[in-house]
């Protein structure tokens, strides 16, 4: 059977013409109950289907009323399989005279980026190295064993307990499916308020444009001009309670991610079996909380040093490449930094290609840098210490902006 508008194999009459739409019409369909998006010049109505989207309704809804081609390729590895779900949602195409990208985006940049992605696919850089991830699993188990050995040999005093907690903090993880569910929202619209959960932190913390907005509206829920001082006292404990435990566990149960849940439960069993003989039940629970708080501190520093100092604000409708580069930067690599950051110091490559295994980031970095140079885009790389200090500096800058607007508006 032919495509819509083409004769079938028998050469019969043509079907009804395919409806065509312009960007002016498409942009109107970005409402909670009315959502269209464009992929590969095809127009889809996802209004009812968004709730059934495997990646969550919020992720796909972030692209309503705009082109989502690059996001579609970035988040899906088996495109042929995914396209089967798109067929019933197809309602038309872009009109012949319409550009493939809206809002005067740089079409040559997008074409060059697509060519780069195709080259990486040909080089099989999206395929995971089983040996690498086997070593990662071995690393986790080794660190757990080392932490237990510290307590076994040195006792349960304050010093050994703190050392063991640090070792455990840098070895743990959480549900991969939950991480993708939450983190892909961040990747889809990085540093965009109300779309990126990592920067939508008001009223606890103010970042970017929200600082001035809160100041003008005379909102003072906390002393925001001191947020650079209280961030690490409030942020990590909240992250521990809300994300690492409650939200993670709830997601695995609701979405029935039994393999992830089994891995998580195996950790709890191993943890309490190993440490109850030394600390008792209550002491082991407190030790567990200490590990989680330390882990969240590590997590906050490592993930936010690439983003908080960058552009944070409302939706700008940038193309995929420009949007990612405006929101992130890299940290100079070294054996220690690569290990300590889990290769997330290659944050630009991580954002442009979120499904690429992290052991390949260093291979593509020179190619990405060349693409940026060709199109005049900033490819920022910072020293590790500077990146960490910029977190505090950015929080202070946002707090000062709030205070100035609060006092003078």
C-alpha positions as CSV (number, residue, x, y, z in Angstrom):
1,X,0.0,0.0,0.0
2,X,1.4,3.4,-0.9
3,X,2.0,6.4,1.4
4,X,-0.9,8.8,2.0
5,X,-1.6,10.7,-1.2
6,X,0.1,8.1,-3.5
7,X,-1.5,5.3,-5.5
8,X,-1.4,1.8,-4.1
9,X,0.3,-1.1,-5.9
10,X,-2.5,-1.6,-8.2
11,X,-2.3,2.0,-9.5
12,X,-5.8,3.0,-8.4
13,X,-7.0,6.4,-7.5
14,X,-4.9,8.6,-5.3
15,X,-5.9,8.9,-1.6
16,X,-6.8,12.2,0.0
17,X,-4.1,14.8,-0.1
18,X,-1.9,15.1,3.0
19,X,-2.8,18.2,5.1
20,X,0.0,20.7,5.3
21,X,0.7,23.2,8.0
22,X,2.9,26.3,8.6
23,X,4.8,27.1,11.7
24,X,2.4,29.9,12.6
25,X,-0.3,27.3,13.0
26,X,1.9,24.7,14.7
27,X,3.1,27.1,17.4
28,X,-0.5,27.5,18.6
29,X,-0.7,23.9,19.6
30,X,1.4,23.9,22.8
31,X,-1.4,23.8,25.4
32,X,-1.9,21.2,28.1
33,X,-4.8,19.6,26.2
34,X,-3.6,20.5,22.6
35,X,-0.1,19.4,21.6
36,X,1.4,19.1,18.2
37,X,5.0,18.6,17.4
38,X,7.2,18.2,14.2
39,X,9.7,15.5,13.5
40,X,11.4,15.1,10.2
41,X,8.9,17.5,8.7
42,X,6.0,15.3,9.8
43,X,3.3,16.9,12.0
44,X,2.0,14.8,14.9
45,X,-0.9,15.4,17.3
46,X,0.3,14.0,20.7
47,X,-2.5,15.5,22.8
48,X,-4.0,12.3,24.0
49,X,-1.0,10.0,23.5
50,X,1.4,12.1,25.6
51,X,0.2,10.5,28.9
52,X,1.2,7.0,27.5
53,X,4.7,8.2,26.3
54,X,7.2,5.7,27.9
55,X,9.5,8.5,28.8
56,X,6.7,10.4,30.6
57,X,4.3,13.0,29.4
58,X,6.4,15.9,30.6
59,X,9.4,15.0,28.5
60,X,7.5,14.9,25.1
61,X,5.2,17.8,26.0
62,X,8.2,20.1,26.4
63,X,8.5,20.1,22.6
64,X,4.9,20.9,21.9
65,X,4.5,23.5,19.2
66,X,8.0,23.1,17.8
67,X,10.4,20.9,16.0
68,X,11.5,17.8,18.0
69,X,13.6,16.0,15.4
70,X,16.9,16.3,17.2
71,X,15.4,15.3,20.6
72,X,13.7,12.3,18.8
73,X,17.1,11.1,17.6
74,X,18.9,11.9,20.8
75,X,16.6,9.9,23.1
76,X,15.7,6.9,20.9
77,X,18.2,4.3,19.7
78,X,15.8,2.0,17.8
79,X,14.1,4.6,15.6
80,X,12.4,2.0,13.4
81,X,10.6,0.6,16.4
82,X,9.5,4.0,17.7
83,X,8.2,5.1,14.4
84,X,5.5,2.4,14.6
85,X,3.9,4.3,17.5
86,X,4.0,7.5,15.5
87,X,2.0,6.4,12.5
88,X,-1.5,6.8,14.2
89,X,-0.5,10.2,15.5
90,X,0.4,11.6,12.1
91,X,-1.9,14.5,11.0
92,X,0.1,16.1,8.2
93,X,3.4,17.6,7.0
94,X,5.1,21.0,6.9
95,X,4.0,23.0,4.0
96,X,6.5,22.9,1.1
97,X,7.5,26.5,1.5
98,X,8.1,26.2,5.3
99,X,11.7,25.7,6.6
100,X,12.4,22.6,8.5
101,X,13.2,24.6,11.7
102,X,11.1,27.3,13.2
103,X,12.2,30.7,14.6
104,X,15.0,31.3,12.1
105,X,17.3,28.6,13.6
106,X,20.6,27.8,11.9
107,X,19.8,25.1,9.4
108,X,23.4,24.6,8.4
109,X,24.4,24.0,12.0
110,X,21.7,21.4,12.3
111,X,22.6,19.7,9.1
112,X,26.3,19.6,10.2
113,X,25.3,18.2,13.6
114,X,23.2,15.4,11.9
115,X,26.2,14.5,9.7
116,X,28.3,14.3,12.8
117,X,25.8,12.0,14.5
118,X,25.7,9.8,11.4
119,X,29.5,9.5,11.4
120,X,29.4,8.5,15.1
121,X,26.8,5.9,14.4
122,X,29.0,4.5,11.6
123,X,31.9,4.4,14.0
124,X,29.6,2.4,16.4
125,X,30.2,4.9,19.2
126,X,26.7,4.4,20.6
127,X,27.4,0.8,21.4
128,X,28.3,0.1,25.0
129,X,31.5,-1.7,25.9
130,X,30.5,-4.7,28.1
131,X,34.0,-4.9,29.6
132,X,33.9,-1.2,30.7
133,X,30.6,-1.6,32.5
134,X,31.6,-4.9,34.0
135,X,34.6,-3.0,35.5
136,X,32.2,-0.4,36.8
137,X,30.1,-3.0,38.5
138,X,33.3,-4.6,39.9
139,X,34.4,-1.1,41.1
140,X,31.1,-0.7,43.1
141,X,31.4,-4.1,44.7
142,X,35.1,-3.5,45.5
143,X,34.4,-0.2,47.2
144,X,31.6,-1.8,49.3
145,X,34.1,-4.5,50.3
146,X,36.8,-1.9,51.1
147,X,34.4,0.1,53.3
148,X,33.4,-3.0,55.3
149,X,37.1,-3.9,55.6
150,X,37.9,-0.5,57.1
151,X,35.3,-1.0,59.9
152,X,36.3,-4.7,60.4
153,X,40.0,-3.9,60.8
154,X,39.8,-0.4,62.5
155,X,36.6,-0.7,64.5
156,X,33.5,1.4,64.5
157,X,35.0,4.7,65.9
158,X,34.3,8.1,64.4
159,X,37.4,8.1,62.1
160,X,36.9,4.7,60.5
161,X,33.1,5.3,60.2
162,X,33.7,8.6,58.3
163,X,36.3,7.0,56.1
164,X,34.0,4.1,55.3
165,X,31.1,6.5,54.6
166,X,33.2,8.4,52.1
167,X,34.2,5.2,50.3
168,X,30.6,4.1,50.1
169,X,29.3,7.5,49.0
170,X,31.4,7.5,45.8
171,X,30.4,3.9,44.9
172,X,26.6,4.0,44.9
173,X,23.9,4.5,42.3
174,X,20.2,4.3,41.8
175,X,17.6,3.0,39.4
176,X,18.8,3.6,35.8
177,X,15.2,3.8,34.5
178,X,14.3,6.4,37.2
179,X,17.5,8.3,36.4
180,X,16.6,8.4,32.7
181,X,13.0,9.4,33.4
182,X,14.1,12.4,35.4
183,X,17.4,13.2,33.7
184,X,16.0,13.2,30.2
185,X,13.7,16.1,31.1
186,X,16.9,18.0,32.1
187,X,18.5,17.0,28.8
188,X,15.5,18.0,26.7
189,X,15.4,21.6,27.9
190,X,18.5,22.2,30.0
191,X,18.4,25.2,32.4
192,X,14.9,26.2,31.2
193,X,12.6,27.1,34.1
194,X,9.6,24.7,34.6
195,X,11.0,22.2,32.1
196,X,14.3,21.3,33.6
197,X,13.7,19.9,37.2
198,X,17.3,20.6,38.1
199,X,17.0,24.4,38.0
200,X,13.3,24.8,39.0
201,X,14.3,25.2,42.6
202,X,12.3,28.3,43.7
203,X,11.3,29.2,46.4
204,X,14.1,27.4,48.2
205,X,16.9,28.7,45.8
206,X,16.8,31.4,43.1
207,X,18.8,31.1,39.9
208,X,19.1,33.2,36.8
209,X,16.0,35.2,35.8
210,X,14.0,34.0,38.8
211,X,16.3,36.1,41.1
212,X,15.2,39.4,39.7
213,X,11.6,38.3,39.3
214,X,11.3,37.4,43.0
215,X,13.0,40.6,44.0
216,X,10.6,42.7,42.0
217,X,7.6,40.9,43.5
218,X,9.0,41.4,47.0
219,X,9.1,37.7,47.7
220,X,11.3,36.8,50.6
221,X,10.8,33.2,51.8
222,X,14.4,32.8,52.7
223,X,17.4,35.2,52.9
224,X,18.4,34.6,49.3
225,X,21.4,36.9,49.4
226,X,22.9,34.2,51.7
227,X,21.9,31.2,49.6
228,X,25.5,30.6,48.6
229,X,26.2,29.9,52.3
230,X,23.1,27.7,53.1
231,X,22.9,25.8,49.7
232,X,25.0,22.9,50.8
233,X,23.3,22.7,54.2
234,X,19.8,22.4,52.7
235,X,20.2,21.1,49.2
236,X,22.0,17.8,49.7
237,X,19.8,16.6,52.6
238,X,16.7,17.4,50.6
239,X,18.2,15.6,47.6
240,X,18.9,12.6,49.8
241,X,15.3,12.4,51.2
242,X,13.3,13.3,48.1
243,X,15.3,12.0,45.2
244,X,17.7,9.2,46.3
245,X,15.1,7.5,48.5
246,X,11.4,8.4,48.2
247,X,11.2,9.4,44.5
248,X,13.5,6.7,43.3
249,X,11.7,3.9,45.3
250,X,8.2,5.3,44.2
251,X,9.2,5.3,40.6
252,X,10.4,1.7,40.7
253,X,7.2,0.5,42.3
254,X,4.8,2.5,40.2
255,X,6.5,1.7,36.9
256,X,7.2,-1.9,38.0
257,X,10.9,-1.7,37.3
258,X,11.5,-5.0,39.1
259,X,15.1,-5.5,38.0
260,X,16.0,-2.0,39.3
261,X,14.1,-2.7,42.5
262,X,15.9,-6.0,43.0
263,X,19.3,-4.3,42.7
264,X,18.3,-1.6,45.1
265,X,17.0,-4.2,47.6
266,X,20.2,-6.2,47.3
267,X,22.1,-3.1,48.4
268,X,19.9,-2.6,51.5
269,X,20.3,-6.3,52.4
270,X,24.1,-6.1,51.9
271,X,24.4,-2.9,53.8
272,X,22.4,-3.9,56.9
273,X,23.9,-7.4,56.9
274,X,27.4,-6.0,56.9
275,X,27.0,-3.2,59.5
276,X,24.4,-4.3,62.0
277,X,27.0,-6.5,63.8
278,X,29.1,-3.3,64.3
279,X,26.5,-0.6,65.0
280,X,23.3,-2.3,65.8
281,X,20.1,-1.5,63.9
282,X,19.7,2.2,64.9
283,X,23.4,2.9,64.5
284,X,23.4,1.2,61.0
285,X,20.4,3.4,60.0
286,X,22.3,6.5,61.1
287,X,25.4,5.3,59.2
288,X,23.2,4.8,56.1
289,X,21.9,8.3,56.4
290,X,25.4,9.7,56.7
291,X,26.4,7.8,53.5
292,X,23.4,9.2,51.6
293,X,24.1,12.8,52.7
294,X,27.8,12.5,51.7
295,X,26.7,11.0,48.4
296,X,24.3,13.8,47.7
297,X,27.0,16.3,48.4
298,X,29.2,14.6,45.8
299,X,26.3,14.5,43.4
300,X,25.5,18.2,43.8
301,X,29.0,19.4,43.3
302,X,29.7,17.1,40.3
303,X,26.4,17.7,38.4
304,X,26.0,21.4,39.1
305,X,29.5,22.7,38.3
306,X,28.7,22.3,34.6
307,X,25.3,24.0,34.7
308,X,24.7,26.6,37.4
309,X,27.2,29.1,36.0
310,X,25.6,28.9,32.6
311,X,22.6,30.6,31.1
312,X,19.4,29.9,33.2
313,X,16.0,31.3,32.3
314,X,12.8,31.0,30.4
315,X,12.3,29.1,27.2
316,X,14.3,30.6,24.3
317,X,13.3,27.9,21.6
318,X,16.9,27.4,20.5
319,X,18.0,24.6,18.2
320,X,19.3,21.4,19.9
321,X,23.0,22.2,19.6
322,X,22.8,25.8,20.7
323,X,20.5,25.1,23.6
324,X,22.8,22.4,25.0
325,X,25.9,24.5,24.6
326,X,24.3,27.6,26.3
327,X,23.4,25.4,29.3
328,X,26.6,23.5,29.9
329,X,30.4,23.4,29.8
330,X,33.2,20.8,30.2
331,X,35.8,20.3,33.0
332,X,39.4,19.6,32.0
333,X,39.9,15.9,31.9
334,X,42.5,13.9,33.8
335,X,42.6,10.4,35.2
336,X,41.4,11.6,38.6
337,X,38.7,14.0,37.2
338,X,37.4,11.4,34.8
339,X,37.1,8.8,37.6
340,X,35.8,11.1,40.3
341,X,33.1,12.7,37.9
342,X,32.2,9.4,36.2
343,X,33.1,11.1,32.9
344,X,30.5,13.7,33.4
345,X,33.2,16.3,33.1
346,X,32.6,15.8,29.3
347,X,29.2,17.4,29.9
348,X,28.9,19.0,26.4
349,X,29.2,15.6,24.7
350,X,27.0,14.0,27.3
351,X,24.2,16.6,26.5
352,X,24.5,16.5,22.8
353,X,24.4,12.7,22.7
354,X,22.7,11.5,25.9
355,X,22.4,7.9,25.0
356,X,26.1,7.5,24.1
357,X,28.1,5.4,26.6
358,X,30.3,7.6,28.6
359,X,33.5,5.8,27.8
360,X,33.3,7.3,24.3
361,X,33.0,10.9,25.2
362,X,36.8,11.6,25.0
363,X,36.7,10.2,21.4
364,X,34.1,12.6,20.1
365,X,35.2,15.7,22.0
366,X,37.6,17.0,19.3
367,X,34.9,16.5,16.6
368,X,32.3,18.4,18.7
369,X,34.9,21.2,19.4
370,X,35.5,21.5,15.6
371,X,31.8,21.8,15.0
372,X,31.5,24.6,17.5
373,X,34.5,26.4,16.1
374,X,33.0,26.2,12.5
375,X,29.7,27.9,13.7
376,X,31.1,30.3,16.2
377,X,29.7,28.5,19.3
378,X,31.4,28.6,22.7
379,X,33.0,25.3,23.7
380,X,34.0,26.2,27.3
381,X,36.4,24.0,29.3
382,X,37.2,24.9,32.9
383,X,39.8,23.7,35.4
384,X,38.2,21.4,38.0
385,X,38.7,23.8,41.0
386,X,37.4,26.7,39.0
387,X,34.2,24.8,38.1
388,X,33.6,24.0,41.8
389,X,34.1,27.6,42.9
390,X,31.8,28.9,40.1
391,X,28.9,27.1,41.8
392,X,29.3,29.3,44.9
393,X,29.9,32.4,42.8
394,X,26.8,31.9,40.8
395,X,24.6,31.4,43.8
396,X,26.0,34.6,45.3
397,X,25.5,36.5,42.1
398,X,21.8,35.4,41.9
399,X,21.3,36.2,45.5
400,X,22.7,39.7,45.1
401,X,20.5,40.3,42.0
402,X,17.5,39.3,44.1
403,X,18.5,41.7,46.9
404,X,19.1,44.6,44.6
405,X,15.7,44.1,42.9
406,X,14.0,43.6,46.3
407,X,15.4,46.9,47.7
408,X,15.1,49.2,44.7
409,X,12.0,48.2,42.8
